[in-house]
């Protein structure tokens, strides 16, 4: 190889190295512009990797809201199990909940708590109403009735997401907050701001799985309200346990494919 060829090759290698350095500098500058803490983002990335190993989880959950949101959303407490969706992307979950309907501010009304069992086995959705002694079962998720969305507020869906924290990891703001405890779990707290809103994720230091998520919303008067999902006694496995999601109709209950009210 003559000297000219060596010089050309060296110049090419040098330009390539400079391009890599420039891209790295641009990436770091973009992260700073986006208000992204490398430490906080790394916690989310590590949590995403931990979540990808989970195929089945069960826990006790509490869902509450604050400020103006309390007028619109119920308080929910209960037990939940959640698993990977079926091959048709139908969710698998089961909730045994007690739901207290929302009330308007300054109202003297004392809403009656309602107990329900609901879920999906990856094929059929079901809602079991002990008050009506009826099991509503159908392939259409509308069979869950008017409380379908509220029932599922107890689900920490990120635990079985195919791409956990997909939107959060692309957020313009990812910052570390002061550590906190959820039950007995010491947690990292990561503040994330996306186009959908702001949230605080409480991620366990022991297994890097989420134990709480607070979400913050503004109304038209620019007042802030929040929702808060807290899970405790989390148990999880890399093995699916599809039998736990099977529809079981209690003895003496009517079974119907009509939609629940």
C-alpha positions as a printed NumPy array, in Angstrom:
array([[  0.   ,   0.   ,   0.   ],
       [  1.57 ,   3.363,  -1.022],
       [  1.651,   6.457,   1.155],
       [ -1.301,   8.099,  -0.666],
       [ -3.593,   5.129,   0.012],
       [ -2.52 ,   5.099,   3.653],
       [ -3.345,   8.794,   3.977],
       [ -6.767,   8.333,   2.371],
       [ -7.593,   5.404,   4.642],
       [ -6.397,   7.272,   7.737],
       [ -8.497,  10.297,   6.774],
       [-11.554,   8.066,   6.373],
       [-11.052,   6.48 ,   9.798],
       [-10.52 ,   9.907,  11.367],
       [-13.718,  11.31 ,   9.816],
       [-15.678,   8.283,  11.058],
       [-14.343,   8.708,  14.586],
       [-15.158,  12.418,  14.553],
       [-18.697,  11.649,  13.351],
       [-19.206,   9.249,  16.266],
       [-17.945,  11.856,  18.744],
       [-20.207,  14.535,  17.256],
       [-23.243,  12.252,  17.435],
       [-22.468,  11.419,  21.073],
       [-22.087,  15.127,  21.921],
       [-25.348,  15.923,  20.128],
       [-27.109,  13.131,  22.039],
       [-25.839,  14.443,  25.378],
       [-26.844,  18.002,  24.46 ],
       [-30.333,  16.802,  23.481],
       [-30.727,  14.973,  26.818],
       [-29.787,  18.178,  28.677],
       [-32.186,  20.254,  26.564],
       [-34.949,  17.74 ,  27.286],
       [-34.315,  17.968,  31.053],
       [-33.405,  14.307,  31.304],
       [-31.369,  13.041,  34.235],
       [-29.134,  10.124,  33.174],
       [-29.562,   8.571,  36.631],
       [-33.363,   8.758,  36.491],
       [-33.511,   7.437,  32.936],
       [-31.22 ,   4.547,  33.863],
       [-33.623,   3.569,  36.683],
       [-36.509,   3.474,  34.182],
       [-34.429,   1.44 ,  31.732],
       [-33.449,  -1.04 ,  34.453],
       [-37.071,  -1.301,  35.546],
       [-38.117,  -1.974,  31.951],
       [-35.642,  -4.862,  31.768],
       [-36.926,  -6.264,  35.072],
       [-40.537,  -6.025,  33.888],
       [-39.75 ,  -7.968,  30.716],
       [-39.037, -11.021,  32.889],
       [-42.506, -10.926,  34.478],
       [-45.285, -13.031,  32.972],
       [-47.592, -13.243,  35.977],
       [-48.186, -11.006,  38.988],
       [-50.601, -10.683,  41.881],
       [-50.956,  -7.958,  44.491],
       [-53.228,  -5.936,  46.75 ],
       [-54.121,  -2.56 ,  45.301],
       [-55.602,   0.796,  46.238],
       [-56.672,   3.449,  43.759],
       [-57.598,   6.952,  44.919],
       [-57.799,  10.461,  43.507],
       [-57.462,  14.03 ,  44.78 ],
       [-58.899,  17.505,  44.227],
       [-61.304,  18.022,  41.316],
       [-60.813,  14.458,  40.041],
       [-62.566,  12.993,  43.108],
       [-65.858,  14.196,  41.675],
       [-65.428,  11.89 ,  38.682],
       [-63.537,   8.775,  39.765],
       [-64.316,   6.139,  42.421],
       [-62.029,   4.886,  45.152],
       [-61.118,   1.261,  44.555],
       [-59.477,  -1.328,  46.767],
       [-58.986,  -5.036,  46.259],
       [-56.856,  -7.828,  44.89 ],
       [-55.639,  -8.212,  41.325],
       [-53.813, -10.754,  39.219],
       [-52.434,  -9.894,  35.814],
       [-50.698, -11.849,  33.075],
       [-49.37 , -11.638,  29.557],
       [-52.058, -11.052,  26.883],
       [-53.201, -13.974,  24.729],
       [-51.878, -14.589,  21.22 ],
       [-54.775, -12.428,  19.985],
       [-53.582,  -9.607,  22.271],
       [-56.589,  -9.997,  24.573],
       [-55.596,  -9.083,  28.159],
       [-55.533, -11.519,  31.052],
       [-56.535, -10.143,  34.424],
       [-58.792, -10.769,  37.4  ],
       [-59.87 ,  -8.209,  40.015],
       [-61.822,  -8.679,  43.215],
       [-62.706,  -5.138,  44.191],
       [-64.708,  -2.908,  46.445],
       [-65.616,   0.32 ,  44.671],
       [-66.923,   3.489,  46.307],
       [-68.592,   5.739,  43.695],
       [-67.519,   9.394,  43.445],
       [-69.553,  12.172,  45.05 ],
       [-69.812,  15.877,  44.334],
       [-67.996,  18.299,  46.645],
       [-69.912,  19.34 ,  49.783],
       [-72.444,  16.595,  49.175],
       [-74.018,  14.868,  52.179],
       [-74.515,  11.745,  50.095],
       [-72.842,   8.597,  51.383],
       [-72.395,   6.314,  48.384],
       [-72.752,   2.603,  48.902],
       [-69.658,   0.477,  48.302],
       [-70.071,  -2.056,  45.527],
       [-68.26 ,  -5.411,  45.39 ],
       [-67.457,  -6.935,  42.013],
       [-65.247,  -9.63 ,  40.499],
       [-64.19 ,  -9.046,  36.91 ],
       [-61.544, -10.06 ,  34.432],
       [-60.542, -11.697,  31.2  ],
       [-59.034, -15.112,  30.519],
       [-57.492, -14.036,  27.209],
       [-60.638, -15.051,  25.343],
       [-63.756, -14.07 ,  27.302],
       [-64.376, -11.102,  29.563],
       [-66.516, -11.562,  32.645],
       [-68.137,  -9.641,  35.471],
       [-69.59 , -11.362,  38.519],
       [-72.071,  -9.269,  40.499],
       [-72.879, -10.746,  43.943],
       [-75.74 ,  -8.31 ,  44.504],
       [-77.524,  -9.489,  41.361],
       [-76.135, -13.046,  41.646],
       [-75.309, -12.861,  37.949],
       [-72.204, -13.684,  35.912],
       [-71.904, -11.708,  32.684],
       [-69.595, -13.505,  30.226],
       [-68.785, -12.656,  26.598],
       [-65.934, -12.106,  24.144],
       [-66.862,  -8.414,  23.886],
       [-65.203,  -6.274,  26.598],
       [-68.428,  -4.235,  26.728],
       [-69.868,  -7.117,  28.775],
       [-68.119,  -5.514,  31.774],
       [-70.719,  -2.753,  31.652],
       [-70.526,   0.869,  32.709],
       [-67.798,   0.192,  35.3  ],
       [-65.359,  -1.444,  32.875],
       [-62.764,   1.33 ,  32.967],
       [-63.066,   1.854,  36.705],
       [-62.541,  -1.845,  37.444],
       [-59.329,  -1.85 ,  35.428],
       [-57.912,   1.187,  37.209],
       [-56.562,  -1.285,  39.778],
       [-54.306,  -2.874,  37.153],
       [-50.602,  -1.986,  37.103],
       [-50.477,  -2.744,  33.386],
       [-46.83 ,  -1.839,  32.959],
       [-45.99 ,  -5.152,  34.687],
       [-47.033,  -7.06 ,  31.553],
       [-46.414,  -4.456,  28.835],
       [-44.513,  -5.694,  25.809],
       [-42.639,  -2.379,  25.718],
       [-42.627,  -1.152,  29.336],
       [-42.262,   2.615,  29.839],
       [-42.23 ,   3.117,  26.062],
       [-43.622,   6.66 ,  26.258],
       [-41.87 ,   7.525,  29.513],
       [-38.425,   6.731,  28.124],
       [-39.042,   9.173,  25.253],
       [-40.237,  11.933,  27.599],
       [-38.875,  15.475,  27.572],
       [-38.569,  15.432,  31.354],
       [-37.191,  12.518,  33.393],
       [-35.926,  13.537,  36.809],
       [-35.025,  11.821,  40.074],
       [-37.045,  12.79 ,  43.156],
       [-36.357,  11.996,  46.808],
       [-36.577,   8.295,  47.647],
       [-39.736,   7.106,  49.409],
       [-41.327,   3.975,  50.842],
       [-44.372,   2.138,  49.551],
       [-45.407,  -0.153,  52.355],
       [-42.155,  -1.81 ,  53.382],
       [-40.507,  -1.271,  49.984],
       [-37.799,   1.371,  49.673],
       [-38.301,   2.976,  46.265],
       [-36.637,   5.254,  43.757],
       [-39.034,   8.016,  42.694],
       [-38.83 ,   9.157,  39.073],
       [-40.734,  12.197,  37.776],
       [-41.75 ,  11.918,  34.128],
       [-43.495,  14.509,  31.954],
       [-44.924,  13.422,  28.584],
       [-47.52 ,  14.782,  26.164],
       [-50.127,  12.791,  28.134],
       [-49.268,  14.443,  31.446],
       [-46.981,  14.085,  34.449],
       [-46.361,  11.143,  36.737],
       [-44.265,   9.965,  39.652],
       [-43.139,   6.349,  39.367],
       [-42.147,   4.586,  42.591],
       [-39.759,   1.783,  41.644],
       [-38.602,  -0.736,  44.222],
       [-34.889,  -0.752,  44.935],
       [-35.003,  -4.486,  45.669],
       [-36.382,  -5.816,  42.371],
       [-36.784,  -2.657,  40.22 ],
       [-40.512,  -3.287,  39.711],
       [-43.075,  -0.475,  40.165],
       [-45.075,  -0.251,  43.387],
       [-46.896,   3.036,  42.878],
       [-47.718,   5.576,  40.19 ],
       [-49.15 ,   9.029,  40.809],
       [-50.511,  10.857,  37.772],
       [-51.176,  14.604,  37.709],
       [-53.746,  16.418,  35.58 ],
       [-54.889,  20.029,  35.147],
       [-58.466,  21.025,  34.458],
       [-59.661,  24.032,  32.453],
       [-59.205,  26.275,  35.489],
       [-55.558,  25.138,  35.697],
       [-56.182,  23.325,  38.984],
       [-54.143,  20.182,  39.579],
       [-55.677,  16.866,  40.59 ],
       [-54.085,  13.443,  40.797],
       [-54.746,   9.735,  40.693],
       [-52.749,   7.316,  42.794],
       [-52.355,   3.557,  42.302],
       [-50.493,   1.788,  45.101],
       [-49.745,  -1.936,  45.061],
       [-48.465,  -4.019,  47.992],
       [-47.664,  -7.672,  48.693],
       [-46.538,  -8.074,  45.087],
       [-45.766, -11.632,  44.001],
       [-44.597, -12.368,  40.486],
       [-43.206, -15.081,  38.26 ],
       [-41.596, -15.541,  34.877],
       [-43.988, -18.469,  34.31 ],
       [-47.498, -17.87 ,  33.035],
       [-50.352, -19.154,  35.183],
       [-53.281, -19.053,  32.772],
       [-55.551, -21.192,  34.978],
       [-55.81 , -18.323,  37.471],
       [-57.771, -16.254,  34.922],
       [-60.449, -18.84 ,  34.165],
       [-64.083, -17.776,  34.439],
       [-65.692, -19.401,  37.492],
       [-69.43 , -18.932,  37.976],
       [-70.438, -19.352,  41.636],
       [-73.115, -21.9  ,  42.459],
       [-76.592, -20.444,  42.296],
       [-75.593, -17.584,  39.988],
       [-77.212, -16.903,  36.619],
       [-74.823, -16.892,  33.655],
       [-75.602, -14.643,  30.692],
       [-73.888, -13.145,  27.644],
       [-75.895,  -9.95 ,  28.053],
       [-73.843,  -6.864,  28.914],
       [-73.72 ,  -5.798,  32.539],
       [-75.517,  -2.528,  33.29 ]])
